[in-house]
Every structure is written in C-alpha cells, then in structure tokens.
C-alpha cells in the first residue's frame, strides 16, 4: 500500500474508535483495559499523547523518567487521565484523526499498529463486538516480526497462532486458535478474557 493509503487507514481507524469512545458510559471509561494497570481512559490518554505533547515536552518528560520510555508513558498517561475529562480525551482523538504522527522507526504502519492494538485493549476488555477491518488488521499482522514478540515479552514457545477468520499463522507448535485481532493481542503479551481462544495452550493466554 502507498503511504497515502496507510494514512487513510490510520485516519479511518481513529475516526471509528472516536465513535466507539463517544458511546461509552462513565463506568466504561473507568473500567480496566487489557493494558495492565490502565483503565480505558489511560489508554486513550496514551494514544493521544503524541498529538498533545510538543517535541520539547516529550524530551523533558523522558529525561524525568531516566530515559525510560515505558516509565514515562505510564506516568504521563496516568497524569493526563487524572486531569483531563473524558470529553477532552475524546476531542483530542477526533481532532487529530488525520495527524501524520508515527513512532520512531515505525512509520505510518507503526502508527496504525499503535491505534489498532490500543483500540483493542479497550474494546476487547469492555466486551464490545468491534472487528477491525481485515485490510487494516492484515497490515498490522504482516508487520509482526520476532522482535515484536520479544519487545512485548510474549512467550510463544511451542505455540502456533492460527486465525479462524483470516489466512494468517505465526510460529510453530500446538495450535492456538482465535480471531486474528485476538491473536494480535496475544503477540502483544496481553491476557484475553475467557472464551476468546481455543486450543491446548489457551489457558496460558487467558486471564484468570
């Protein structure tokens, strides 16, 4: 796909997620996401951080966190979620649907991965029946490499992920079956709610 097409996919994903978030109840905004320790509002605070933070502020916050990005991202997400109402977080997403931000080294495909994965962190945790369109999802899945698995800390030793809705597999070993978007979350080290995965290894990747 061309870069214009990927940006269009990113814009569409953000726009559709904004509609999902617009329909959440106060209880859902404060419900746990699949990101450990983050509610739905922290997830949205994190995904909109690149739109709201200048380059200088980013460097300052990173220095305050000893140069550790994950530590900085967690602290800033918690801070911003505490001080920004849901309406402001939603507006930040809507107003920046076509923003050209991309993660360092990740390009626009990385931006799409960021939106898709964190969107699923919220929608799957909330039990919402939203399916990421197949073309967007395949763009993200095709970008998954062993380094992604290593980065997220997922232990897929002896497991082969097999999507039940798309022609996609990853790894070798005992089959773990589920929707492609659910298997993407497995790659990202998430524990899924019960009932999303089937196969002998399912218990390893399912929340108690």
MDAnalysis code that builds the backbone (N, CA, C; Angstrom):
import MDAnalysis as mda
import numpy as np

u = mda.Universe.empty(624, n_residues=208, atom_resindex=np.repeat(np.arange(208), 3), trajectory=True)
u.add_TopologyAttr("name", ["N", "CA", "C"] * 208)
u.add_TopologyAttr("resid", np.arange(1, 209))
u.add_TopologyAttr("resname", ["UNK", "UNK", "UNK", "UNK", "UNK", "UNK", "UNK", "UNK", "UNK", "UNK", "UNK", "UNK", "UNK", "UNK", "UNK", "UNK", "UNK", "UNK", "UNK", "UNK", "UNK", "UNK", "UNK", "UNK", "UNK", "UNK", "UNK", "UNK", "UNK", "UNK", "UNK", "UNK", "UNK", "UNK", "UNK", "UNK", "UNK", "UNK", "UNK", "UNK", "UNK", "UNK", "UNK", "UNK", "UNK", "UNK", "UNK", "UNK", "UNK", "UNK", "UNK", "UNK", "UNK", "UNK", "UNK", "UNK", "UNK", "UNK", "UNK", "UNK", "UNK", "UNK", "UNK", "UNK", "UNK", "UNK", "UNK", "UNK", "UNK", "UNK", "UNK", "UNK", "UNK", "UNK", "UNK", "UNK", "UNK", "UNK", "UNK", "UNK", "UNK", "UNK", "UNK", "UNK", "UNK", "UNK", "UNK", "UNK", "UNK", "UNK", "UNK", "UNK", "UNK", "UNK", "UNK", "UNK", "UNK", "UNK", "UNK", "UNK", "UNK", "UNK", "UNK", "UNK", "UNK", "UNK", "UNK", "UNK", "UNK", "UNK", "UNK", "UNK", "UNK", "UNK", "UNK", "UNK", "UNK", "UNK", "UNK", "UNK", "UNK", "UNK", "UNK", "UNK", "UNK", "UNK", "UNK", "UNK", "UNK", "UNK", "UNK", "UNK", "UNK", "UNK", "UNK", "UNK", "UNK", "UNK", "UNK", "UNK", "UNK", "UNK", "UNK", "UNK", "UNK", "UNK", "UNK", "UNK", "UNK", "UNK", "UNK", "UNK", "UNK", "UNK", "UNK", "UNK", "UNK", "UNK", "UNK", "UNK", "UNK", "UNK", "UNK", "UNK", "UNK", "UNK", "UNK", "UNK", "UNK", "UNK", "UNK", "UNK", "UNK", "UNK", "UNK", "UNK", "UNK", "UNK", "UNK", "UNK", "UNK", "UNK", "UNK", "UNK", "UNK", "UNK", "UNK", "UNK", "UNK", "UNK", "UNK", "UNK", "UNK", "UNK", "UNK", "UNK", "UNK", "UNK", "UNK", "UNK", "UNK", "UNK", "UNK", "UNK", "UNK", "UNK", "UNK", "UNK"])
u.atoms.positions = np.array([
    [0.835, -1.197, 0.000],
    [0.000, 0.000, 0.000],
    [0.870, 1.249, 0.000],
    [0.377, 2.308, -0.631],
    [1.102, 3.571, -0.631],
    [0.989, 4.225, 0.745],
    [1.854, 5.196, 0.986],
    [1.810, 5.906, 2.265],
    [0.492, 6.654, 2.432],
    [-0.051, 7.174, 1.338],
    [-1.355, 7.848, 1.413],
    [-2.447, 6.863, 1.826],
    [-2.368, 5.643, 1.329],
    [-3.363, 4.635, 1.688],
    [-3.232, 4.222, 3.150],
    [-2.001, 4.110, 3.624],
    [-1.799, 3.751, 5.032],
    [-2.300, 4.871, 5.930],
    [-2.016, 6.130, 5.556],
    [-2.522, 7.255, 6.355],
    [-4.046, 7.276, 6.350],
    [-4.650, 6.930, 5.226],
    [-6.110, 6.854, 5.171],
    [-6.624, 5.775, 6.112],
    [-5.902, 4.659, 6.210],
    [-6.297, 3.587, 7.127],
    [-6.164, 4.043, 8.578],
    [-5.091, 4.765, 8.888],
    [-4.902, 5.299, 10.241],
    [-6.035, 6.266, 10.584],
    [-6.351, 7.150, 9.650],
    [-7.415, 8.132, 9.868],
    [-8.752, 7.446, 10.094],
    [-9.043, 6.436, 9.303],
    [-10.306, 5.717, 9.445],
    [-10.382, 4.995, 10.791],
    [-9.269, 4.404, 11.202],
    [-9.263, 3.689, 12.481],
    [-9.503, 4.660, 13.637],
    [-8.833, 5.790, 13.638],
    [-9.035, 6.780, 14.704],
    [-10.465, 7.313, 14.691],
    [-10.994, 7.569, 13.511],
    [-12.356, 8.096, 13.404],
    [-13.373, 7.110, 13.950],
    [-13.218, 5.844, 13.598],
    [-14.152, 4.827, 14.078],
    [-14.009, 4.600, 15.579],
    [-12.779, 4.628, 16.079],
    [-12.585, 4.474, 17.518],
    [-13.186, 5.654, 18.286],
    [-13.108, 6.843, 17.707],
    [-13.713, 8.003, 18.359],
    [-15.209, 7.799, 18.540],
    [-15.851, 7.204, 17.561],
    [-17.283, 6.929, 17.680],
    [-17.553, 5.899, 18.765],
    [-16.668, 4.914, 18.872],
    [-16.825, 3.918, 19.937],
    [-16.696, 4.579, 21.307],
    [-15.644, 5.370, 21.478],
    [-15.420, 6.029, 22.770],
    [-16.545, 7.013, 23.096],
    [-17.126, 7.622, 22.079],
    [-18.204, 8.584, 22.321],
    [-19.424, 7.916, 22.941],
    [-19.568, 6.621, 22.735],
    [-20.725, 5.914, 23.268],
    [-20.510, 5.245, 24.612],
    [-19.326, 5.445, 25.217],
    [-19.036, 4.789, 26.486],
    [-19.737, 5.476, 27.651],
    [-20.087, 4.688, 28.636],
    [-20.654, 5.207, 29.882],
    [-19.517, 5.624, 30.812],
    [-19.805, 6.426, 31.838],
    [-18.749, 6.766, 32.807],
    [-18.099, 5.526, 33.418],
    [-18.905, 4.484, 33.651],
    [-18.364, 3.253, 34.224],
    [-17.388, 2.586, 33.260],
    [-17.681, 2.635, 31.956],
    [-16.787, 2.032, 30.978],
    [-15.484, 2.810, 30.844],
    [-15.541, 4.113, 30.943],
    [-14.311, 4.907, 30.901],
    [-13.365, 4.519, 32.031],
    [-13.921, 4.121, 33.154],
    [-13.097, 3.774, 34.321],
    [-12.888, 2.272, 34.469],
    [-13.318, 1.490, 33.480],
    [-13.136, 0.036, 33.527],
    [-11.697, -0.327, 33.157],
    [-11.203, -1.449, 33.676],
    [-9.838, -1.876, 33.313],
    [-9.731, -2.208, 31.826],
    [-8.607, -1.866, 31.246],
    [-8.301, -2.263, 29.870],
    [-7.429, -3.511, 29.928],
    [-6.967, -3.967, 28.768],
    [-6.040, -5.092, 28.738],
    [-4.610, -4.656, 29.032],
    [-4.352, -3.355, 29.073],
    [-3.037, -2.844, 29.483],
    [-2.979, -2.868, 31.008],
    [-2.098, -3.665, 31.545],
    [-2.038, -3.849, 32.993],
    [-1.928, -2.515, 33.721],
    [-2.851, -2.263, 34.633],
    [-2.827, -1.060, 35.454],
    [-3.483, 0.150, 34.834],
    [-3.923, 0.047, 33.596],
    [-4.561, 1.171, 32.915],
    [-6.045, 0.923, 32.727],
    [-6.826, 1.959, 33.029],
    [-8.237, 1.948, 32.659],
    [-8.356, 2.380, 31.199],
    [-9.571, 2.350, 30.699],
    [-9.816, 2.777, 29.320],
    [-9.338, 4.215, 29.136],
    [-9.556, 5.071, 30.111],
    [-9.163, 6.479, 29.956],
    [-7.639, 6.643, 29.899],
    [-6.882, 5.813, 30.604],
    [-5.419, 5.894, 30.491],
    [-4.961, 5.462, 29.094],
    [-5.638, 4.473, 28.524],
    [-5.273, 4.032, 27.183],
    [-5.457, 5.172, 26.188],
    [-6.588, 5.863, 26.278],
    [-6.817, 6.962, 25.335],
    [-5.887, 8.139, 25.623],
    [-5.570, 8.370, 26.880],
    [-4.592, 9.416, 27.195],
    [-3.244, 9.085, 26.546],
    [-2.885, 7.813, 26.550],
    [-1.621, 7.397, 25.947],
    [-1.644, 7.550, 24.428],
    [-2.721, 7.095, 23.787],
    [-2.734, 7.133, 22.323],
    [-2.823, 8.553, 21.784],
    [-3.359, 9.466, 22.566],
    [-3.435, 10.857, 22.106],
    [-2.249, 11.701, 22.564],
    [-1.368, 11.135, 23.365],
    [-0.212, 11.881, 23.857],
    [0.621, 12.500, 22.728],
    [0.904, 11.781, 21.633],
    [1.733, 12.392, 20.585],
    [1.105, 13.631, 19.954],
    [-0.235, 13.728, 19.988],
    [-0.908, 14.890, 19.401],
    [-0.873, 16.086, 20.344],
    [-0.781, 15.806, 21.634],
    [-0.923, 16.853, 22.638],
    [0.406, 17.340, 23.202],
    [1.476, 16.641, 22.924],
    [2.758, 16.948, 23.551],
    [3.763, 17.420, 22.496],
    [4.390, 18.536, 22.754],
    [5.418, 19.040, 21.842],
    [6.675, 18.183, 21.945],
    [7.549, 18.340, 20.962],
    [8.797, 17.598, 20.986],
    [9.643, 17.919, 22.194],
    [9.680, 19.204, 22.560],
    [10.456, 19.606, 23.732],
    [9.900, 19.018, 25.011],
    [8.570, 19.021, 25.137],
    [7.940, 18.455, 26.334],
    [8.196, 16.953, 26.418],
    [8.189, 16.298, 25.255],
    [8.453, 14.857, 25.236],
    [9.848, 14.559, 25.769],
    [10.840, 15.309, 25.284],
    [12.214, 15.091, 25.735],
    [12.327, 15.350, 27.234],
    [11.664, 16.400, 27.724],
    [11.707, 16.718, 29.147],
    [11.106, 15.595, 29.986],
    [9.942, 15.099, 29.565],
    [9.294, 14.025, 30.316],
    [10.127, 12.749, 30.277],
    [10.775, 12.498, 29.138],
    [11.622, 11.315, 29.032],
    [12.829, 11.424, 29.960],
    [13.426, 12.607, 30.023],
    [14.552, 12.818, 30.937],
    [14.112, 12.650, 32.384],
    [12.922, 13.130, 32.711],
    [12.395, 12.981, 34.077],
    [12.217, 11.513, 34.452],
    [12.061, 10.668, 33.431],
    [11.864, 9.235, 33.681],
    [13.140, 8.438, 33.436],
    [14.284, 9.127, 33.511],
    [15.562, 8.438, 33.364],
    [15.806, 7.866, 31.991],
    [15.150, 8.453, 30.972],
    [15.330, 7.963, 29.619],
    [14.572, 6.694, 29.311],
    [13.720, 6.259, 30.207],
    [12.960, 5.019, 30.011],
    [11.574, 5.357, 29.474],
    [11.348, 5.010, 28.206],
    [10.098, 5.402, 27.564],
    [8.879, 4.786, 28.242],
    [8.937, 3.510, 28.564],
    [7.757, 2.868, 29.154],
    [7.387, 3.505, 30.494],
    [8.401, 3.840, 31.267],
    [8.137, 4.510, 32.541],
    [7.498, 5.872, 32.306],
    [8.034, 6.608, 31.343],
    [7.487, 7.926, 31.020],
    [6.055, 7.812, 30.510],
    [5.815, 6.863, 29.595],
    [4.480, 6.712, 29.023],
    [3.458, 6.376, 30.101],
    [3.826, 5.532, 31.035],
    [2.903, 5.164, 32.109],
    [2.593, 6.357, 33.001],
    [3.637, 7.085, 33.385],
    [3.435, 8.229, 34.272],
    [2.581, 9.309, 33.607],
    [2.877, 9.616, 32.352],
    [2.141, 10.667, 31.653],
    [0.694, 10.250, 31.401],
    [0.479, 8.984, 31.052],
    [-0.890, 8.518, 30.818],
    [-1.725, 8.635, 32.088],
    [-1.160, 8.257, 33.212],
    [-1.885, 8.349, 34.478],
    [-2.152, 9.811, 34.844],
    [-1.148, 10.650, 34.646],
    [-1.303, 12.069, 34.955],
    [-2.387, 12.711, 34.101],
    [-2.311, 12.476, 32.789],
    [-3.253, 13.127, 31.884],
    [-4.666, 12.574, 32.045],
    [-4.781, 11.283, 32.309],
    [-6.105, 10.698, 32.522],
    [-6.754, 11.251, 33.784],
    [-5.922, 11.605, 34.758],
    [-6.458, 12.145, 36.008],
    [-6.913, 13.585, 35.864],
    [-6.262, 14.340, 34.986],
    [-6.568, 15.769, 34.906],
    [-7.456, 16.141, 33.716],
    [-7.605, 15.226, 32.754],
    [-8.409, 15.524, 31.574],
    [-9.731, 14.748, 31.616],
    [-10.856, 15.428, 31.471],
    [-12.133, 14.709, 31.420],
    [-12.227, 13.871, 30.151],
    [-13.127, 12.916, 30.166],
    [-13.297, 12.032, 29.013],
    [-13.560, 12.820, 27.734],
    [-14.338, 13.893, 27.849],
    [-14.678, 14.689, 26.665],
    [-13.428, 15.288, 26.016],
    [-12.471, 15.709, 26.832],
    [-11.241, 16.297, 26.297],
    [-10.376, 15.243, 25.617],
    [-10.308, 14.049, 26.200],
    [-9.552, 12.968, 25.579],
    [-10.181, 12.576, 24.248],
    [-11.508, 12.501, 24.234],
    [-12.208, 12.158, 23.000],
    [-11.988, 13.221, 21.928],
    [-12.030, 14.472, 22.325],
    [-11.819, 15.564, 21.371],
    [-10.399, 15.508, 20.796],
    [-9.417, 15.153, 21.618],
    [-8.040, 15.047, 21.137],
    [-7.922, 13.975, 20.066],
    [-8.686, 12.897, 20.202],
    [-8.662, 11.844, 19.187],
    [-9.373, 12.289, 17.921],
    [-10.551, 12.862, 18.075],
    [-11.327, 13.283, 16.909],
    [-10.604, 14.371, 16.108],
    [-10.068, 15.340, 16.806],
    [-9.444, 16.477, 16.123],
    [-8.143, 16.106, 15.422],
    [-7.594, 14.953, 15.768],
    [-6.300, 14.555, 15.199],
    [-6.384, 13.246, 14.430],
    [-7.568, 12.954, 13.909],
    [-7.746, 11.687, 13.193],
    [-6.770, 11.547, 12.037],
    [-6.451, 12.639, 11.365],
    [-5.552, 12.589, 10.207],
    [-4.135, 13.040, 10.550],
    [-3.804, 13.093, 11.822],
    [-2.475, 13.543, 12.228],
    [-1.404, 12.602, 11.664],
    [-0.318, 13.135, 11.117],
    [0.696, 12.290, 10.472],
    [1.715, 11.677, 11.429],
    [1.489, 11.755, 12.744],
    [2.460, 11.196, 13.690],
    [2.723, 9.716, 13.399],
    [3.975, 9.334, 13.599],
    [4.330, 7.916, 13.557],
    [5.426, 7.670, 14.577],
    [5.483, 6.477, 15.162],
    [6.511, 6.190, 16.170],
    [7.885, 6.144, 15.527],
    [8.937, 6.494, 16.263],
    [10.289, 6.483, 15.703],
    [10.631, 5.119, 15.104],
    [11.009, 5.124, 13.840],
    [11.383, 3.887, 13.185],
    [10.222, 3.021, 12.728],
    [8.994, 3.418, 13.088],
    [7.851, 2.573, 12.764],
    [7.069, 3.001, 11.541],
    [7.232, 4.269, 11.151],
    [6.494, 4.768, 10.008],
    [4.994, 4.754, 10.244],
    [4.242, 5.002, 9.187],
    [2.780, 5.032, 9.308],
    [2.207, 3.671, 9.639],
    [2.875, 2.595, 9.207],
    [2.418, 1.257, 9.598],
    [2.504, 1.092, 11.112],
    [3.533, 1.694, 11.713],
    [3.658, 1.667, 13.165],
    [2.556, 2.461, 13.838],
    [2.175, 3.585, 13.222],
    [1.072, 4.381, 13.760],
    [-0.231, 3.593, 13.710],
    [-0.449, 2.874, 12.612],
    [-1.656, 2.050, 12.504],
    [-1.646, 0.955, 13.561],
    [-0.505, 0.318, 13.759],
    [-0.395, -0.719, 14.791],
    [-0.727, -0.148, 16.165],
    [-0.210, 1.046, 16.432],
    [-0.446, 1.707, 17.716],
    [-1.938, 1.913, 17.952],
    [-2.636, 2.409, 16.943],
    [-4.068, 2.673, 17.093],
    [-4.858, 1.380, 17.212],
    [-4.544, 0.400, 16.361],
    [-5.298, -0.851, 16.360],
    [-5.111, -1.604, 17.676],
    [-3.880, -1.755, 18.106],
    [-3.609, -2.535, 19.319],
    [-4.232, -1.880, 20.541],
    [-4.043, -0.581, 20.701],
    [-4.596, 0.072, 21.882],
    [-6.115, 0.203, 21.798],
    [-6.648, 0.302, 20.582],
    [-8.098, 0.261, 20.459],
    [-8.647, -1.062, 20.951],
    [-7.982, -2.159, 20.573],
    [-8.405, -3.483, 21.038],
    [-8.219, -3.635, 22.541],
    [-7.191, -2.992, 23.090],
    [-7.015, -3.040, 24.547],
    [-8.276, -2.579, 25.270],
    [-8.970, -1.631, 24.671],
    [-10.198, -1.113, 25.289],
    [-11.429, -1.914, 24.878],
    [-11.623, -2.118, 23.579],
    [-12.872, -2.737, 23.115],
    [-12.987, -4.189, 23.547],
    [-11.891, -4.929, 23.502],
    [-11.947, -6.332, 23.928],
    [-12.174, -6.428, 25.428],
    [-11.485, -5.580, 26.182],
    [-11.669, -5.591, 27.637],
    [-13.111, -5.256, 28.020],
    [-13.734, -4.358, 27.262],
    [-15.109, -3.952, 27.548],
    [-16.140, -4.920, 26.987],
    [-15.701, -5.902, 26.217],
    [-16.631, -6.858, 25.642],
    [-17.436, -6.304, 24.484],
    [-16.897, -5.279, 23.812],
    [-17.589, -4.680, 22.678],
    [-17.310, -5.492, 21.412],
    [-18.320, -5.685, 20.617],
    [-18.186, -6.513, 19.420],
    [-17.747, -5.661, 18.233],
    [-16.537, -5.131, 18.330],
    [-15.981, -4.365, 17.215],
    [-14.897, -5.180, 16.535],
    [-15.005, -5.319, 15.226],
    [-13.995, -6.017, 14.442],
    [-13.182, -4.996, 13.656],
    [-11.895, -5.050, 13.811],
    [-11.020, -4.207, 12.996],
    [-11.134, -4.687, 11.550],
    [-11.379, -3.788, 10.591],
    [-11.467, -4.209, 9.189],
    [-10.249, -5.027, 8.772],
    [-10.514, -6.055, 7.964],
    [-9.482, -7.038, 7.627],
    [-8.263, -6.414, 6.956],
    [-8.470, -5.417, 6.090],
    [-7.319, -4.842, 5.395],
    [-6.382, -4.134, 6.364],
    [-6.949, -3.427, 7.331],
    [-6.109, -2.759, 8.335],
    [-5.414, -3.791, 9.216],
    [-6.176, -4.793, 9.612],
    [-5.619, -5.798, 10.506],
    [-4.469, -6.555, 9.849],
    [-4.601, -6.885, 8.576],
    [-3.534, -7.603, 7.890],
    [-2.278, -6.743, 7.750],
    [-2.456, -5.427, 7.583],
    [-1.294, -4.545, 7.549],
    [-0.502, -4.640, 8.853],
    [-1.226, -4.679, 9.954],
    [-0.574, -4.773, 11.262],
    [0.049, -6.154, 11.448],
    [-0.708, -7.193, 11.145],
    [-0.209, -8.556, 11.328],
    [1.018, -8.817, 10.468],
    [1.015, -8.309, 9.251],
    [2.149, -8.525, 8.350],
    [3.416, -7.826, 8.836],
    [3.245, -6.851, 9.720],
    [4.410, -6.140, 10.244],
    [4.985, -6.811, 11.487],
    [4.291, -7.837, 12.022],
    [4.758, -8.518, 13.220],
    [5.980, -9.375, 12.894],
    [7.032, -9.198, 13.658],
    [8.268, -9.945, 13.484],
    [8.697, -10.501, 14.849],
    [9.662, -11.420, 14.878],
    [10.132, -11.930, 16.173],
    [10.504, -10.834, 17.165],
    [11.031, -9.711, 16.642],
    [11.411, -8.633, 17.569],
    [10.199, -8.039, 18.273],
    [9.020, -8.069, 17.600],
    [7.810, -7.586, 18.252],
    [7.436, -8.464, 19.431],
    [7.540, -9.777, 19.209],
    [7.236, -10.723, 20.284],
    [8.203, -10.512, 21.439],
    [9.480, -10.337, 21.119],
    [10.478, -10.112, 22.167],
    [10.196, -8.814, 22.918],
    [9.819, -7.763, 22.182],
    [9.581, -6.458, 22.812],
    [8.440, -6.545, 23.829],
    [7.369, -7.223, 23.460],
    [6.211, -7.301, 24.343],
    [6.352, -8.383, 25.403],
    [7.344, -9.244, 25.264],
    [7.570, -10.268, 26.279],
    [6.645, -11.464, 26.189],
    [5.988, -11.655, 25.053],
    [5.089, -12.800, 24.898],
    [5.911, -14.081, 24.719],
    [5.575, -15.105, 25.469],
    [6.256, -16.395, 25.349],
    [5.416, -17.303, 24.464],
    [5.806, -17.405, 23.211],
    [5.072, -18.226, 22.246],
    [5.806, -19.526, 21.942],
    [6.685, -19.929, 22.835],
    [7.440, -21.158, 22.641],
    [6.494, -22.348, 22.503],
    [6.653, -23.100, 21.422],
    [5.851, -24.298, 21.228],
    [4.409, -24.042, 20.849],
    [4.115, -22.813, 20.385],
    [2.736, -22.444, 20.054],
    [2.677, -21.908, 18.634],
    [1.685, -22.330, 17.890],
    [1.410, -21.733, 16.586],
    [0.074, -21.013, 16.649],
    [0.089, -19.721, 16.372],
    [-1.142, -18.942, 16.336],
    [-1.829, -19.179, 14.994],
    [-3.125, -19.516, 15.036],
    [-3.885, -19.774, 13.816],
    [-5.183, -18.974, 13.858],
    [-5.301, -18.013, 12.973],
    [-6.517, -17.195, 12.925],
    [-7.675, -18.004, 12.352],
    [-8.838, -17.804, 12.923],
    [-10.034, -18.505, 12.455],
    [-10.815, -17.700, 11.432],
    [-10.471, -16.434, 11.264],
    [-11.233, -15.581, 10.344],
    [-10.405, -15.043, 9.186],
    [-9.081, -15.171, 9.267],
    [-8.194, -14.721, 8.197],
    [-7.144, -15.792, 7.936],
    [-6.530, -15.731, 6.772],
    [-5.477, -16.678, 6.429],
    [-4.164, -16.168, 7.015],
    [-3.954, -16.445, 8.285],
    [-2.769, -15.938, 8.986],
    [-2.344, -16.920, 10.063],
    [-1.054, -17.216, 10.097],
    [-0.454, -18.065, 11.120],
    [0.884, -17.476, 11.538],
    [1.272, -17.820, 12.756],
    [2.571, -17.365, 13.251],
    [3.121, -18.416, 14.197],
    [4.387, -18.809, 13.986],
    [5.034, -19.736, 14.895],
    [4.823, -21.192, 14.541],
    [5.383, -22.065, 15.366],
    [5.242, -23.499, 15.193],
    [4.947, -24.144, 16.547],
    [4.168, -25.229, 16.504],
    [3.853, -25.933, 17.737],
    [2.370, -26.209, 17.847],
    [1.898, -26.347, 19.075],
    [0.484, -26.615, 19.295],
    [-0.355, -25.428, 18.839],
    [-1.453, -25.687, 18.145],
    [-2.258, -24.570, 17.624],
    [-3.041, -23.845, 18.717],
    [-2.994, -22.540, 18.641],
    [-3.825, -21.661, 19.462],
    [-4.695, -20.882, 18.491],
    [-6.003, -21.076, 18.566],
    [-6.913, -20.509, 17.577],
    [-7.732, -19.363, 18.183],
    [-8.053, -18.417, 17.329],
    [-8.896, -17.298, 17.726],
    [-9.018, -16.327, 16.574],
    [-9.828, -15.298, 16.757],
    [-9.894, -14.235, 15.757],
    [-8.505, -13.633, 15.588],
    [-8.210, -13.188, 14.386],
    [-6.897, -12.612, 14.119],
    [-6.594, -11.449, 15.060],
    [-7.593, -10.621, 15.348],
    [-7.333, -9.477, 16.224],
    [-7.043, -9.921, 17.651],
    [-7.629, -11.047, 18.071],
    [-7.328, -11.566, 19.402],
    [-5.922, -12.152, 19.450],
    [-5.507, -12.812, 18.370],
    [-4.152, -13.354, 18.314],
    [-3.115, -12.245, 18.253],
    [-3.467, -11.126, 17.640],
    [-2.571, -9.969, 17.657],
    [-2.312, -9.531, 19.099],
    [-3.336, -9.550, 19.908],
    [-3.169, -9.183, 21.313],
    [-2.294, -10.190, 22.047],
    [-2.388, -11.459, 21.680],
    [-1.515, -12.473, 22.261],
    [-0.055, -12.145, 21.938],
    [0.208, -11.798, 20.673],
    [1.565, -11.413, 20.274],
    [2.061, -10.244, 21.120],
    [1.133, -9.361, 21.481],
    [1.489, -8.166, 22.250],
    [1.518, -8.411, 23.759],
    [1.444, -9.669, 24.149],
    [1.596, -10.008, 25.564],
    [0.380, -9.790, 26.420],
    [-0.782, -9.597, 25.802],
    [-1.995, -9.397, 26.583],
    [-2.612, -10.729, 27.003],
    [-3.267, -10.739, 28.155],
    [-4.087, -11.870, 28.579],
    [-5.525, -11.544, 28.216],
    [-6.174, -12.426, 27.483],
    [-7.515, -12.145, 26.975],
    [-8.591, -12.636, 27.921],
    [-9.785, -12.057, 27.832],
    [-10.899, -12.568, 28.626],
    [-11.220, -14.004, 28.225],
    [-11.812, -14.787, 29.116],
    [-12.168, -16.163, 28.780],
    [-13.085, -16.231, 27.558],
    [-12.929, -17.306, 26.786],
    [-13.802, -17.546, 25.651],
    [-13.290, -17.035, 24.321],
    [-12.170, -16.331, 24.314],
    [-11.652, -15.770, 23.065],
    [-10.731, -16.727, 22.314],
    [-10.116, -17.657, 23.016],
    [-9.113, -18.525, 22.421],
    [-9.474, -19.985, 22.636],
    [-9.067, -20.826, 21.689],
    [-9.265, -22.265, 21.827],
    [-7.958, -22.980, 21.501],
    [-7.865, -24.214, 21.989],
    [-6.659, -24.993, 21.781],
    [-5.986, -25.276, 23.097],
    [-5.104, -26.259, 23.098],
    [-4.445, -26.682, 24.345],
    [-3.716, -25.556, 25.065],
    [-3.067, -24.605, 24.351],
    [-2.333, -23.548, 25.063],
    [-3.213, -22.392, 25.549],
    [-4.522, -22.450, 25.324],
    [-5.367, -21.267, 25.566],
    [-5.263, -20.741, 26.989],
    [-5.150, -21.642, 27.970],
    [-5.129, -21.201, 29.364],
    [-3.943, -20.287, 29.655],
    [-2.841, -20.481, 28.941],
    [-1.637, -19.662, 29.164],
    [-1.870, -18.206, 28.793],
    [-2.818, -17.967, 27.897],
    [-3.012, -16.626, 27.347],
    [-4.379, -16.035, 27.699],
    [-4.997, -16.621, 28.739],
    [-6.329, -16.180, 29.152],
    [-6.271, -15.684, 30.589],
    [-6.906, -14.559, 30.845],
    [-6.939, -14.002, 32.203],
    [-7.743, -14.915, 33.120],
    [-7.283, -15.015, 34.339],
    [-7.970, -15.887, 35.314],
    [-9.339, -15.314, 35.657],
])
